[in-house]
């Protein structure tokens, strides 16, 4: 982990990583959504990862270096749910020294309007940057 050009700190590959490599698990305390809402400090900076309708991983407690992986609209990794455990996997070959990133695809309980998109602005620098860490709305079941 070191200073990132994307944002704050970042995680960088120490060795070549092949496409499909499972790099690490997103670790932290597993809590309910209600408890996660109660832990919010009022800032947009969080280390929470939604697993499913009941579970959120709070990486500020018992977390590992995965919590420092930054968002990118042109990521080299993805978050994969494997039986309720979240892993970061390479979606292409990654060179030593390259920063690890994945698309946060953030979802809000409110409209993804221009103000919300500005609140969650992206500065990843990807060629196709969409300008926000918010993803497309999930289809209703």
N, C-alpha and C positions, 0 to 999 in steps of 0.2 A: 504494500500500500504506500502510495506517495501522492504528491500534489498532482491534480488532474487539470488538463486544459479544458475539460468539459465543465466540471463543477467540483469545488472543494477537493476532497481526497478521492482517489480512484484505486482500482485493483488492476494490476498489470501482469501479463504472462511472464513467467520466469523461464519457460522453455517452450518449444513449439507445441502447439495443441492441434490435433487433427479434427476435422469436421466430425461431429457426432460425439466427441469426447465429453464425458460427464466430469465437470470440473470441480464442483463442490455443492454441498447442500446449503440452502438458505436456513440457517439455524436461529433459534431464539425461543423465548417463552411462548407457548401456545395458549391463547386466551380467546374469550368470546368477543364478538363485535361490540357488545355493550361495554365490556371492560376496556377495549381498545379506544372507544369513543371517550371514555372517562380519563384516559391517559393523555389525550391530546393536549398539547401545551399552547394551542392557539396559533402556532406557526404552520406553514406548509411543509416544513422539513420533518419527515417522519421516517421511521425504519420499520414500517408495518407492511406485511405482505398478506393479502387475503387468500386463504386456502380454499374455503368453501363458505356456504351459508352460515356455518356455526363457528368457524375457526379462523383466527388471525395469528400470524407469527409476529411477535414483537422482538425485533433483533437488537433493541437497545438493552435488553435483558437476556443474557445467555447467548448472545449472537456471535457470529464469526465474521470473517472478512467479506462475506457475500453482501453484507449490509452496505458496503462502500462501493459496490458496482453501480456505475452511473447509467442513466437513461441515454439512449440514442435512437433517433428515427431510422438510422442505418446501422443496426446492431450487428455484432459478431457472435452473440450468444442469445439464448432464449431460456426462459424459466419453464420447466417441465414438471407437471404434477404426476408423481408416481405413488399412488396409494395414499395421498394426503401429505406426502413429503415433497418439498419443492427442491428441485435440483437445477443448477445452472449448467447448460450444455452448449458447446460450440456449434454454431450453424454454418461455419466455414473454417478453414484452416486459419490459425492465429499465430503470428510471429512472436518470438521473444521480445519483450518490451512494449508490446501493443496493449493498450488499455482494453479491459473487458467491459462490454456494455450489453444491455438488453433493452427492449422496448417496454417501458413500464405499463403502457396501455391503461392508464389510470381511468377509473370509472367513478363518477360522482352520483349522489342521490338526487341531484338537481340537473337542470339543463346544462349542456356543454355549450353555453352561449359565449360570445366574444369576451365578456368579462371573466368568465371561468377559465377560458383558454389563456388569457393574459396572466391570471393568477398562477397558472401552472405552465408558464412559458418554458420553452425548450431552447437551449443555446448549444445544441450538440455539434453544430457545424457540418452535419451530413449534407450531401448534395441535395437530397430530397427532404430536408427537414420540414416537418409540417408546422413548426412554430409552437407546438404545445406537447406536453407529456400526456395529455388526455387522449384516450383511444376512441374508437368508434363505439357507439352505444351497443350494449349487448342486446340480442333479440330477446323478447319476453318469451318465457316458456309456454 
